[in-house]
């Protein structure tokens, strides 16, 4: 059986606690309303069982509880409306049992599937947020590590290989320039750590290697080091 609503306050309380509602507006002077109430009660019994009690059926005397009737612009009785979180999604006006049965069946399916979809959506959002938090934490830890590496020595060269055995031409030429200018410097072989290799590119916004840092600040790659050396300015950067 459908529940009978006698006041606007009663309707509002039910609306807060129930997502899916089917509401029938009727009047005791309307013979079609009387006929449809029996159909409505039967559908309520059937659909409530099918929808695992997620769907709630309400009967509202239109003139008595006029606040609710006016809220959903009910102009005649009988009128049945279908509400999803208080929003009107469908209506059946007049004594039309077959149409009411069809729309109730469709709405019952929505009632059954929507919580599952919402739960899956919530789980997906939670998973995405968790991944984002993990990524942010990993990035924070990586940046802290990069800062320590950059400041490991007043002059720090991130290169391919090491000063004794460079693994690329640009790294080799950079090491030669630094040694010729009397620089004492630390180094890090980016070929031995892909995390540092990829992370430092983003950290410094510099896409290539080698990368030279002096006092924790990026000087640049080989081309800049070469130009500074040729202009006699590189030696001035010596700590």
C-alpha atoms as a printed R data frame, in Angstrom:
    type eleno elety resid chain resno       x      y       z
1   ATOM     1    CA   UNK     A     1   0.000  0.000   0.000
2   ATOM     2    CA   UNK     A     2   1.069  3.571  -0.645
3   ATOM     3    CA   UNK     A     3   1.586  5.967   2.256
4   ATOM     4    CA   UNK     A     4  -0.882  8.797   2.735
5   ATOM     5    CA   UNK     A     5   0.530 12.294   3.210
6   ATOM     6    CA   UNK     A     6  -1.600 14.709   5.235
7   ATOM     7    CA   UNK     A     7   0.666 17.742   5.664
8   ATOM     8    CA   UNK     A     8   3.389 19.592   3.776
9   ATOM     9    CA   UNK     A     9   5.778 19.047   6.682
10  ATOM    10    CA   UNK     A    10   5.238 15.315   6.477
11  ATOM    11    CA   UNK     A    11   6.025 15.381   2.764
12  ATOM    12    CA   UNK     A    12   9.193 17.425   3.307
13  ATOM    13    CA   UNK     A    13  10.466 14.977   5.922
14  ATOM    14    CA   UNK     A    14   9.901 12.018   3.622
15  ATOM    15    CA   UNK     A    15  11.536 13.871   0.732
16  ATOM    16    CA   UNK     A    16  14.703 14.374   2.779
17  ATOM    17    CA   UNK     A    17  15.073 10.678   3.541
18  ATOM    18    CA   UNK     A    18  13.991  9.114   0.236
19  ATOM    19    CA   UNK     A    19  15.534  9.623  -3.175
20  ATOM    20    CA   UNK     A    20  12.920  7.955  -5.391
21  ATOM    21    CA   UNK     A    21   9.268  8.874  -4.957
22  ATOM    22    CA   UNK     A    22   6.055  8.219  -6.878
23  ATOM    23    CA   UNK     A    23   3.358 10.632  -5.762
24  ATOM    24    CA   UNK     A    24  -0.331 10.428  -6.642
25  ATOM    25    CA   UNK     A    25  -2.485 13.540  -6.270
26  ATOM    26    CA   UNK     A    26  -6.185 12.811  -5.859
27  ATOM    27    CA   UNK     A    27  -9.495 14.232  -4.583
28  ATOM    28    CA   UNK     A    28 -12.390 12.437  -2.900
29  ATOM    29    CA   UNK     A    29 -14.938 14.071  -5.229
30  ATOM    30    CA   UNK     A    30 -13.107 12.738  -8.319
31  ATOM    31    CA   UNK     A    31 -14.345  9.305  -9.442
32  ATOM    32    CA   UNK     A    32 -11.269  8.759 -11.697
33  ATOM    33    CA   UNK     A    33  -9.108  9.426  -8.615
34  ATOM    34    CA   UNK     A    34 -10.918  6.716  -6.683
35  ATOM    35    CA   UNK     A    35 -10.406  4.264  -9.513
36  ATOM    36    CA   UNK     A    36  -6.726  5.102  -9.881
37  ATOM    37    CA   UNK     A    37  -6.042  4.790  -6.158
38  ATOM    38    CA   UNK     A    38  -6.645  1.040  -6.311
39  ATOM    39    CA   UNK     A    39  -4.308  0.740  -9.295
40  ATOM    40    CA   UNK     A    40  -1.745  2.923  -7.537
41  ATOM    41    CA   UNK     A    41  -1.823  0.794  -4.382
42  ATOM    42    CA   UNK     A    42  -1.308 -2.376  -6.392
43  ATOM    43    CA   UNK     A    43   1.613 -0.906  -8.324
44  ATOM    44    CA   UNK     A    44   3.074  0.325  -5.064
45  ATOM    45    CA   UNK     A    45   3.074 -3.181  -3.658
46  ATOM    46    CA   UNK     A    46   4.598 -4.734  -6.775
47  ATOM    47    CA   UNK     A    47   7.209 -2.078  -7.495
48  ATOM    48    CA   UNK     A    48   8.344 -1.675  -3.910
49  ATOM    49    CA   UNK     A    49   9.191 -5.378  -3.758
50  ATOM    50    CA   UNK     A    50  10.996 -5.265  -7.102
51  ATOM    51    CA   UNK     A    51  13.002 -2.183  -6.162
52  ATOM    52    CA   UNK     A    52  14.073 -3.572  -2.790
53  ATOM    53    CA   UNK     A    53  12.139 -0.863  -0.941
54  ATOM    54    CA   UNK     A    54  14.152  1.914  -2.607
55  ATOM    55    CA   UNK     A    55  11.030  3.298  -4.254
56  ATOM    56    CA   UNK     A    56   8.392  4.942  -2.066
57  ATOM    57    CA   UNK     A    57   4.766  5.553  -3.104
58  ATOM    58    CA   UNK     A    58   2.803  8.458  -1.633
59  ATOM    59    CA   UNK     A    59  -0.806  9.564  -1.922
60  ATOM    60    CA   UNK     A    60  -1.536 13.263  -1.514
61  ATOM    61    CA   UNK     A    61  -5.000 14.822  -1.389
62  ATOM    62    CA   UNK     A    62  -4.385 17.691  -3.787
63  ATOM    63    CA   UNK     A    63  -6.618 20.335  -2.206
64  ATOM    64    CA   UNK     A    64  -5.793 19.403   1.382
65  ATOM    65    CA   UNK     A    65  -2.022 19.537   0.931
66  ATOM    66    CA   UNK     A    66  -2.047 22.347  -1.601
67  ATOM    67    CA   UNK     A    67   1.572 23.362  -0.900
68  ATOM    68    CA   UNK     A    68   2.817 20.132  -2.456
69  ATOM    69    CA   UNK     A    69   0.325 20.308  -5.326
70  ATOM    70    CA   UNK     A    70   1.412 23.852  -6.111
71  ATOM    71    CA   UNK     A    71   5.076 22.985  -5.840
72  ATOM    72    CA   UNK     A    72   4.759 20.491  -8.695
73  ATOM    73    CA   UNK     A    73   2.191 22.508 -10.618
74  ATOM    74    CA   UNK     A    74  -0.572 19.899 -10.338
75  ATOM    75    CA   UNK     A    75  -3.580 21.240 -12.285
76  ATOM    76    CA   UNK     A    76  -5.953 18.261 -12.230
77  ATOM    77    CA   UNK     A    77  -6.590 14.960 -10.508
78  ATOM    78    CA   UNK     A    78  -5.617 12.237 -10.693
79  ATOM    79    CA   UNK     A    79  -1.998 13.151 -11.444
80  ATOM    80    CA   UNK     A    80   0.979 10.931 -10.680
81  ATOM    81    CA   UNK     A    81   4.506 12.308 -10.615
82  ATOM    82    CA   UNK     A    82   7.910 10.610 -10.383
83  ATOM    83    CA   UNK     A    83  10.594 12.328  -8.314
84  ATOM    84    CA   UNK     A    84  14.340 11.755  -8.225
85  ATOM    85    CA   UNK     A    85  15.902 13.677  -5.320
86  ATOM    86    CA   UNK     A    86  12.903 15.970  -5.315
87  ATOM    87    CA   UNK     A    87  13.131 16.750  -9.019
88  ATOM    88    CA   UNK     A    88  10.269 15.918 -11.361
89  ATOM    89    CA   UNK     A    89  11.362 13.424 -14.011
90  ATOM    90    CA   UNK     A    90   8.020 12.161 -15.324
91  ATOM    91    CA   UNK     A    91   4.274 12.565 -14.837
92  ATOM    92    CA   UNK     A    92   1.049 10.802 -15.781
93  ATOM    93    CA   UNK     A    93  -2.059 12.994 -15.899
94  ATOM    94    CA   UNK     A    94  -5.553 11.481 -15.830
95  ATOM    95    CA   UNK     A    95  -6.909  7.985 -15.306
96  ATOM    96    CA   UNK     A    96  -4.502  6.036 -17.467
97  ATOM    97    CA   UNK     A    97  -3.603  2.764 -15.692
98  ATOM    98    CA   UNK     A    98  -1.519  1.318 -18.531
99  ATOM    99    CA   UNK     A    99   0.632  4.441 -18.858
100 ATOM   100    CA   UNK     A   100   1.066  4.620 -15.087
101 ATOM   101    CA   UNK     A   101   2.110  0.965 -15.015
102 ATOM   102    CA   UNK     A   102   4.618  1.528 -17.829
103 ATOM   103    CA   UNK     A   103   6.195  4.615 -16.260
104 ATOM   104    CA   UNK     A   104   6.290  2.964 -12.834
105 ATOM   105    CA   UNK     A   105   8.092 -0.035 -14.274
106 ATOM   106    CA   UNK     A   106  10.656  2.215 -15.984
107 ATOM   107    CA   UNK     A   107  11.153  4.237 -12.835
108 ATOM   108    CA   UNK     A   108  11.572  1.091 -10.733
109 ATOM   109    CA   UNK     A   109  14.455  0.047 -13.003
110 ATOM   110    CA   UNK     A   110  16.056  3.440 -12.477
111 ATOM   111    CA   UNK     A   111  15.620  3.009  -8.757
112 ATOM   112    CA   UNK     A   112  17.315 -0.386  -8.833
113 ATOM   113    CA   UNK     A   113  20.293  0.602 -10.960
114 ATOM   114    CA   UNK     A   114  21.063  4.149  -9.855
115 ATOM   115    CA   UNK     A   115  22.467  3.269  -6.408
116 ATOM   116    CA   UNK     A   116  24.830  0.780  -8.052
117 ATOM   117    CA   UNK     A   117  25.959  3.342 -10.598
118 ATOM   118    CA   UNK     A   118  26.413  5.962  -7.887
119 ATOM   119    CA   UNK     A   119  28.374  3.532  -5.723
120 ATOM   120    CA   UNK     A   120  30.646  2.648  -8.640
121 ATOM   121    CA   UNK     A   121  31.095  6.336  -9.431
122 ATOM   122    CA   UNK     A   122  31.939  7.083  -5.811
123 ATOM   123    CA   UNK     A   123  34.434  4.213  -5.683
124 ATOM   124    CA   UNK     A   124  36.044  5.453  -8.901
125 ATOM   125    CA   UNK     A   125  36.305  8.998  -7.554
126 ATOM   126    CA   UNK     A   126  37.794  7.722  -4.312
127 ATOM   127    CA   UNK     A   127  40.341  5.658  -6.240
128 ATOM   128    CA   UNK     A   128  41.270  8.636  -8.455
129 ATOM   129    CA   UNK     A   129  41.634 10.908  -5.425
130 ATOM   130    CA   UNK     A   130  43.792  8.305  -3.707
131 ATOM   131    CA   UNK     A   131  46.011  8.009  -6.782
132 ATOM   132    CA   UNK     A   132  46.319 11.805  -6.972
133 ATOM   133    CA   UNK     A   133  47.278 12.014  -3.311
134 ATOM   134    CA   UNK     A   134  49.873  9.292  -3.779
135 ATOM   135    CA   UNK     A   135  51.258 11.041  -6.845
136 ATOM   136    CA   UNK     A   136  51.430 14.347  -4.998
137 ATOM   137    CA   UNK     A   137  53.199 12.702  -2.078
138 ATOM   138    CA   UNK     A   138  55.648 10.931  -4.394
139 ATOM   139    CA   UNK     A   139  56.330 14.191  -6.224
140 ATOM   140    CA   UNK     A   140  56.897 16.004  -2.939
141 ATOM   141    CA   UNK     A   141  59.354 13.359  -1.765
142 ATOM   142    CA   UNK     A   142  61.139 13.380  -5.134
143 ATOM   143    CA   UNK     A   143  61.479 17.170  -5.111
144 ATOM   144    CA   UNK     A   144  62.917 17.016  -1.602
145 ATOM   145    CA   UNK     A   145  65.440 14.446  -2.809
146 ATOM   146    CA   UNK     A   146  66.323 16.539  -5.865
147 ATOM   147    CA   UNK     A   147  66.891 19.593  -3.689
148 ATOM   148    CA   UNK     A   148  69.300 17.634  -1.532
149 ATOM   149    CA   UNK     A   149  71.156 16.348  -4.586
150 ATOM   150    CA   UNK     A   150  71.350 19.795  -6.160
151 ATOM   151    CA   UNK     A   151  72.782 21.221  -2.940
152 ATOM   152    CA   UNK     A   152  75.054 18.262  -2.284
153 ATOM   153    CA   UNK     A   153  77.937 20.383  -3.538
154 ATOM   154    CA   UNK     A   154  78.256 24.133  -4.259
155 ATOM   155    CA   UNK     A   155  78.838 23.145  -7.886
156 ATOM   156    CA   UNK     A   156  76.814 20.166  -8.995
157 ATOM   157    CA   UNK     A   157  76.762 18.587 -12.455
158 ATOM   158    CA   UNK     A   158  74.026 16.189 -13.497
159 ATOM   159    CA   UNK     A   159  75.462 14.289 -16.412
160 ATOM   160    CA   UNK     A   160  75.535 11.036 -18.332
161 ATOM   161    CA   UNK     A   161  78.297  8.992 -16.774
162 ATOM   162    CA   UNK     A   162  80.823 10.485 -14.364
163 ATOM   163    CA   UNK     A   163  83.698 12.974 -14.716
164 ATOM   164    CA   UNK     A   164  86.204 10.125 -15.130
165 ATOM   165    CA   UNK     A   165  84.082  8.369 -17.734
166 ATOM   166    CA   UNK     A   166  81.459 10.574 -19.405
167 ATOM   167    CA   UNK     A   167  78.851  8.689 -21.433
168 ATOM   168    CA   UNK     A   168  78.015 11.402 -23.974
169 ATOM   169    CA   UNK     A   169  79.843 14.099 -25.914
170 ATOM   170    CA   UNK     A   170  78.101 17.061 -24.268
171 ATOM   171    CA   UNK     A   171  78.806 15.716 -20.782
172 ATOM   172    CA   UNK     A   172  82.427 15.150 -21.735
173 ATOM   173    CA   UNK     A   173  82.834 18.693 -23.102
174 ATOM   174    CA   UNK     A   174  81.143 20.196 -20.021
175 ATOM   175    CA   UNK     A   175  83.470 18.332 -17.673
176 ATOM   176    CA   UNK     A   176  86.477 19.564 -19.684
177 ATOM   177    CA   UNK     A   177  85.347 23.203 -19.482
178 ATOM   178    CA   UNK     A   178  84.766 22.992 -15.737
179 ATOM   179    CA   UNK     A   179  88.138 21.391 -15.103
180 ATOM   180    CA   UNK     A   180  89.919 23.903 -17.360
181 ATOM   181    CA   UNK     A   181  88.412 26.714 -15.256
182 ATOM   182    CA   UNK     A   182  89.490 25.125 -12.001
183 ATOM   183    CA   UNK     A   183  86.029 24.166 -10.776
184 ATOM   184    CA   UNK     A   184  85.651 21.656  -7.985
185 ATOM   185    CA   UNK     A   185  82.314 19.997  -8.474
186 ATOM   186    CA   UNK     A   186  80.156 17.080  -7.490
187 ATOM   187    CA   UNK     A   187  78.322 15.002 -10.038
188 ATOM   188    CA   UNK     A   188  75.391 12.661 -10.432
189 ATOM   189    CA   UNK     A   189  75.058 10.023 -13.135
190 ATOM   190    CA   UNK     A   190  71.465 10.319 -14.375
191 ATOM   191    CA   UNK     A   191  71.844  7.070 -16.334
192 ATOM   192    CA   UNK     A   192  71.854  5.202 -13.022
193 ATOM   193    CA   UNK     A   193  68.527  6.618 -11.783
194 ATOM   194    CA   UNK     A   194  65.593  7.093 -14.140
195 ATOM   195    CA   UNK     A   195  63.509  8.700 -11.405
196 ATOM   196    CA   UNK     A   196  66.040 11.487 -10.944
197 ATOM   197    CA   UNK     A   197  66.617 11.705 -14.693
198 ATOM   198    CA   UNK     A   198  62.943 12.310 -15.463
199 ATOM   199    CA   UNK     A   199  62.107 14.226 -12.310
200 ATOM   200    CA   UNK     A   200  64.896 16.773 -12.634
201 ATOM   201    CA   UNK     A   201  63.703 17.727 -16.117
202 ATOM   202    CA   UNK     A   202  60.361 18.772 -14.662
203 ATOM   203    CA   UNK     A   203  61.864 20.256 -11.510
204 ATOM   204    CA   UNK     A   204  64.240 22.509 -13.427
205 ATOM   205    CA   UNK     A   205  62.050 22.928 -16.514
206 ATOM   206    CA   UNK     A   206  65.120 21.960 -18.530
207 ATOM   207    CA   UNK     A   207  64.655 19.041 -20.952
208 ATOM   208    CA   UNK     A   208  68.240 17.923 -21.640
209 ATOM   209    CA   UNK     A   209  71.503 16.900 -19.958
210 ATOM   210    CA   UNK     A   210  74.006 17.820 -18.700
211 ATOM   211    CA   UNK     A   211  72.615 20.338 -16.193
212 ATOM   212    CA   UNK     A   212  74.935 22.503 -14.129
213 ATOM   213    CA   UNK     A   213  73.893 23.948 -10.757
214 ATOM   214    CA   UNK     A   214  75.879 26.484  -8.764
215 ATOM   215    CA   UNK     A   215  74.789 27.301  -5.218
216 ATOM   216    CA   UNK     A   216  71.537 25.454  -5.799
217 ATOM   217    CA   UNK     A   217  70.579 27.393  -8.920
218 ATOM   218    CA   UNK     A   218  70.444 26.102 -12.463
219 ATOM   219    CA   UNK     A   219  73.061 27.612 -14.761
220 ATOM   220    CA   UNK     A   220  72.057 25.628 -17.835
221 ATOM   221    CA   UNK     A   221  73.223 22.961 -20.223
222 ATOM   222    CA   UNK     A   222  76.291 22.599 -22.408
223 ATOM   223    CA   UNK     A   223  75.457 25.391 -24.868
224 ATOM   224    CA   UNK     A   224  75.066 27.975 -22.087
225 ATOM   225    CA   UNK     A   225  78.173 26.749 -20.273
226 ATOM   226    CA   UNK     A   226  80.101 26.941 -23.541
227 ATOM   227    CA   UNK     A   227  78.902 30.507 -24.222
228 ATOM   228    CA   UNK     A   228  79.689 31.660 -20.682
229 ATOM   229    CA   UNK     A   229  83.152 30.166 -20.967
230 ATOM   230    CA   UNK     A   230  83.851 31.811 -24.308
231 ATOM   231    CA   UNK     A   231  82.739 35.171 -22.952
232 ATOM   232    CA   UNK     A   232  84.902 34.752 -19.841
233 ATOM   233    CA   UNK     A   233  81.887 34.858 -17.517
234 ATOM   234    CA   UNK     A   234  81.849 31.263 -16.320
235 ATOM   235    CA   UNK     A   235  84.812 31.665 -13.997
236 ATOM   236    CA   UNK     A   236  82.992 34.517 -12.240
237 ATOM   237    CA   UNK     A   237  80.331 32.064 -11.122
238 ATOM   238    CA   UNK     A   238  82.832 30.004  -9.188
239 ATOM   239    CA   UNK     A   239  81.730 29.834  -5.488
